[in-house]
Amino acid sequence: MDVREILNKINDAWLHGKASEVAGLVRPYFDDAMVMRGPGFQEVGRGGDLCANSYAQFLAAAVVNECTLAEPAIDMFGDSALATYAWDMTYTLNGKRYKETGYDVFAFARRPGAEWKAVWRAMLPETSAEV
């Protein structure tokens, strides 16, 4: 499976899946040592389980009303790849509706004889407002 297919599976799982199932659906695509960063590149957490569970935690707390994801730009470097794409999302959290735009950046690695795995992700909100 190539990087684009993996991104499609990850995004399809959290956009169309259930909170109780999403971690299990995305976990196979994450390296055990994956690192996740948020705004300002602050570390959100480490480990494939933690990163997979972050999707479930978001879906358990929020309802995604609308989400548009741009086509990823993927740069390949042998057994490494970098994927970037913009997103635009409206969601409801704690009874309030929010609109955010931003970017996701994923780094992937492929070890000899293995499939591509996400090893690093940064979620970079650009704008956020209560609507």
Buried (B, 14 or more C-beta within 10 A) or exposed (E): EBBEEBBBBBBEBBEEBEBEEBBEBBBEBBBEEBBBBBEEEEEBBEBBBBBBBBBBEBBEEBEBEEBEBEEBEBEEEEEEBBBBBBBBBBBBEEEEEBBBBBBBBBBBBBEEEEEBBBBBBBBBEEEEEEE
